[in-house]
Amino acid sequence: MKDKILKQRALAVQWYLSGKSPQSICASLGKTTRWLYKWVSRYPPDDPTWCEGQSQRPLTTPYRTPAEIEEIVEMVRLSLYNKGLFCGNQAIQWEMTDMEVQPIPSISTIGRILRRRDLTHRRTGRYEPKGKKYPELPALTPNQTHQLDLVGPCYLTGPTRFYSLNAIDVAINRCGIEPMPSKAAQSIINAVFAVWQRMGIPDNLQVDNELAFFGSPAYPRGMGPLIRLCLLYGVDLWFIPPSEPWWNGVVEKFNDHYRQKFLAKVTMASMTALRQESLAFEHRHNSTYRYSKIKGKTPFKALASVDKKLVFPTTDDVPRHPLCKPVEGCYHFVRFIRSDRRLNIFGEMFDVPPETQYEYVVATVDVKDQKLKLFLDQVQLEEYNYQLR
């Protein structure tokens, strides 16, 4: 096909130069006079390749990202990667915003720049799921499920040590941040209660097995301050499996963002300044950061777009430690059962049925009945006497 086109161009020019009329040439070849004059104008007797097609790419690209911006994107990408931080398109854009680079390229433009410069890292091979069903909590509407975690110890300018209690609404990524002077029981109660006063009380609260959350390993049935606070306000508290932080992945990812964009960037010398800056960062995150899972909305806009009435504490008086012993309610443990078929609840061991081997199970403490109930795929398999202290 290409050879035929080249022969047509050469023949048309040959006929034209021999004196044949343009109308008859075009009629014979089925072409327009504009086509004929185009190739006549390109004909140089000393160039045998004159009838080859030329690139139609424009000589200039006025909307192309400036070369210096591409260099900055590459520099930021490599800097984040070398520091072991998140280095995706969104992280690069945030970093460039903090650097006050102008103009800020879009996320898709950053992605194209990284691909052109071979700076993308993709998973090699197909992802193979483990095949173990994990009892994930519902997160379809605001305050259905919060994830909670502690960051620290951290240090202010000087010798002052503090912790930060970070909460995330899994449905809309709305955050709550509350600094604490220590991990003492009353500090945990104060921080969680302060977050609930701003975010509302969740249906489910998911945490790791941090000692400050469950109480004392010497008294695994003693119901620590967070357990009692949740039972007091009707919140289902869920403990994820030990040494598996990825099940609290939403708040863990936020913690990285908190370290990069707050702790590493804001200088604070007192607890008063820390609290002010923490609230400012919380508001900035909730009002300006956009997430793809909520269709590019900010957490505040996502909250405003749904008809969900939030529930808040009815009093401003923070409960005082020690809280009274609850008489009803439930709290839960997700655990992976290994070959020994032993269920570990804060160091206390229970034998479990054979069908739970190599499966995730839910162990629910029923406070009213003083029972520990074992579930696999929402089917109760076993029940143990569990006298609470």
N, C-alpha and C positions, 0 to 999 in steps of 0.2 A: 504494500500500500504506500509506504514511504517513497519507494523508488518511482512509482507512478506519478506521485505528486511532484517530485523533483524533475522528472522528464517533461511534465506539463509546463512547469515554469521555464525551463530551458527552451522548449519548443516555441512558447509564446514570444519570448524575447527574440529568438532567431527569426521568426516570421515578421515581427515588427521591424527589425533592422533591415530585412530584405525588401521592405516597402509595402507589405500587405496591410490592408486597412484594419484599424483597431476593431471595428464592428464585426468584420468577418472572422477575425481571430477569436474574439469573445464568443461568437455564435458557434464556432467549431468546438471550442473547449468547454462551453457552458459556464463561462465566467463573466464577471462584470468588468467594465472598462477601468474602474477604480483598482481592481485586482491587477490588471495588466500593467497600468502605469506604476503601480507599487514596485513590481519586479523589474520593470525597465529602469526605474530610477536606481535600483540597487545593483544593476549589472555593471561590474568593472571587468574589462577584458582580461586583466592579469590575475584575477582571483577565481580559482576553480571551484571554491566552496560557496560562491555568492548565493546560490539558490537554496542553501540550508536555512532553516527557520532560525530566527533570533529570539532570545528570551524576552518575554513580555513583562517581566518584573520591572516595576517603576525604579527610576534612578535614585529617587529619594523616598524615605518613609517618614513623613513628618510626625506620625503618632508613635513611633518606636520609642521605647524607654531609653532615656539617655544612658550613655556608656558608664558615666560615673555612678548612676543609681544602680546599675547592674553590678558594678564592682562593690558597692556597699552591701547589696544583698548577699553576694558571695562572702564578703568579710564577716557579716553578722552570722550567716549560716555556719561558717567554720568556727567562729568564736563560741557560739552556743554549743556546738557539737563537742569541741575540745574541753568545755567546762562540764560536760556530762548533763547538760540541760536539754529541755525540749527544744527541737530545732526545726519544727514544721513551718508551713507557710504562715499560719496565724501567729506563732511565736516570733517569727522574724518580723512580721508587720508591727507587733507590739513593741519589739525592741527598737525598730526604726522610729516609731512614734515617740518613744522616750528619748531617742537621740535627736529629735526635732529635725529629721531629714525631710526635705521638700523637693519634689512631690513624693508623697507616700504611695508606692504602687499597690494595686489591689492584690488580694490573696491569689487570684488566678494568674495575674501577671508574675507574681513571685514564683509560683509553681512553674510557669513556662521558662523563667530565667534559670531556675535550678535544673530543669530538664536539659536545657541547652548546654549548661556547663557540667552536666553529668554529676550533679550533687544530690541526687535522690537515692535513698536506700530502701529497697523493697524486700519483703520477705521472700526468701528463696524456697521454692517448693510450695506445695499446697498445704494449707493449714489443716491439721488433723485434730478434730475435737476429741476430748478425752472420753466422751460417752457417758460421763457421770452426771446425772441430773442434779442441779443445785437448786434448793428451794428459795429462789429469789423473791423479794418482796414486791408488791405492786407499787408502781410509781407513775400513774396515769394523770393524777391531778395534784395540785399544790398541797403540801403538808400531808400527803399520804405516807411518805417515807423520808426521813432525814437520815443522813450518815454523819457521824460525829467522831472527831479524833483530836488528839493533843499534839501540839508541836512544841518541842523544847527538850531540855532547857535552852533558852535564848538569853542574850545579854544586851542590856542597854549600854549607852556610852558610860563606862564606869563599871563598878562591880555588881550592879543590880541584876539579879537573875529573874526570869519570868517564864511562864508557859502561855501558850495561846490555845484556847478551845475553839476549834473551827467546826461549823455545822454547814451542811449543804442539803438543800431540798432537791432530791434526785430528779424530780419531774421537770423542774424549771431552772435548776442551778442557782437559785437564790441562796446567798450565803449569810451566815452570822458569825461574827468574830468577837471573842471576849478574852482579853488578857487576864492572867491569874498570877498572883505572887508565888503560889505553890500548888502542889497537888493534894493538899489537905482536903478532908471531907467537906468542910464548909465552903472552901474555894470552888470545888466542883459544883456544889449546889448553887452557889451564887452565880457562877458562869452560865450553867445550863438554864437557870431561871431567867437570867438577863437576856439570853438568846431567845427564849420562848416569848418574852415580853415584846420583842421586836418582830420575830418571825411567826409567832403563833405556835400552838402545841401540836405536834405531829401525831398521826395515828400509830406509826411505827418509828422506832429509833434504833439504828443499827450501829454497833460499836465493836471494836476489837477487844481483846482480853487484857487490856491495861488494868494493872492492879488498882488504880484509883477509881476505876469504873465498877469493879465487882466487890471491893471490900478487902478482906484479909484472907490469905491462903490458909491461915490457921483455923478460920471459921468459914468454910465454903458455903454453909447454909445460913450464914448470918445476914444476908441481904444488905449489901453495902449501900452507901448514900444515894448513888444514882439509881439503883434498883428500887429503893424505897420511894424516891422522888417520882419515878415513872409510874409505879403502882398507885401512888397517891393521886396522880393526875390522869389515870386511865390510859397510859401509853404502853404499848407492847414493846418491850425492850428485847433486842436480838443481839446475841454475841456470835460473831463469825468464827470459823474454825481457827485455832491457834496457828501462827506462822503462815497464814494465807491472806496477806493484806490486800490482794487484788480484788477480793470480794467487797472491799470498801473502796473500790477504785475511784469513784467520783470525788470523794473527799481527799483521797491520797493525791489525785492529780491537782486538786485545788491547793493542797498544801505546798506542792512544788511552785505553783503560781504565786502563792503567798510569800514564799521565801525569796523568789526572784524579784517580784514586783513591789514588795513591801519591805521585808527585812533588809534586803540588800541595797535598797534605794533610799530609805527614809532614816534620818539620824534622830534619835530620841534619847533624852538624858534623864527622864523621870517617868514614873508610872502615870502621872496625869497626862503628859504629852503622849505616852503610848496609847492610852485609852482614846484620846482625841483623834490621833492619827489612825487607829484601828477602825473607829467608827467612820472616818472619812474614806478609808480604803473600802470598807464594806459597802458604803453608799455608792462609791465610784464603780465598783464591780457590778452591783445590782442595777445601776441605772445606765451604764454605758457599754458593758461588755456583751457581745452578741454571740449566740450559740446556734450552730446548725440544727441541733436536735429540736429546738423550739422555733425553727424556720427563720433564723436570723434575728429574732427579737432579743431584747434585753430581758433579764429575769423580771424586772418590774413590769415591763410591757406584757410579758407572758402571763404574769399574775393578773393584770388588769383585764386581759382578754378572756378569762374564764369566769364562770359564775360559781365561785367557791367561797363560802363564808368561812373565814378563819376563826379559830377558837383561841382566845388568849387567857392567861391567868386572871382570875376575878379580883385579885388583890395585888397591891404593890409590895406587900410585906413578904420578904424572902423567907421560906421555911428554914428553921434552925436545926442544926445537927445536935444531938441525934434525932432523926425523925421517928415517929411512933411506928411500931411494927404493923405492917399492913395485914388485913384480914381476908382480902380477896384480890383477884387479879392473876395475871400470868406473865411470866417472862421466859425467854426461849434461848436455846443453844443449838447452833448448827455444828455438827461434828462429822468428820470422815472416819468411818470404821475400818480399821486395818485387819490384818490376818489374825491378830490375837482376839478379835471381837470384844474389845473393851471400850466402854464409853467413859471419857474423861470429862468430869465436871469440876473444874477448879482443883484438880488433883485427886478427887474422889472417883474411884473406879466402879463401873457397873458392867456385869456380863450382859451381852445382847444376843438376840437370835441369829442363827447362821445366815439368814437371807439378807442381813444388813452388811455382810462383809464386802468391803470395797465400795461402799455406797455412802452418800451423804444422808444423814438422818437429822430429824429435829427432836430435841428433848425439851419438853415443856414442863415448867414447874407450875403446878396449880396451887396457889397459895391457900385457897379456901379448903380444898380437899387434902392438902399436905401430901401431894402425890407428884412423882416425876413420870411423865407419860412420854413414851417413845413412839415416833411416827416415821414411816417411810412412804413417800409419795402420798401424804395426807391420810394414810391408813395407820391406825394405832396398832402396834405390835406387842407392846409390853407396858407394864405399869409397876412402879416401885414406890414403896413407902418412903416419904421424904419429909421428915419432921424438921421444920424450919426453926431457927433459934432467934 
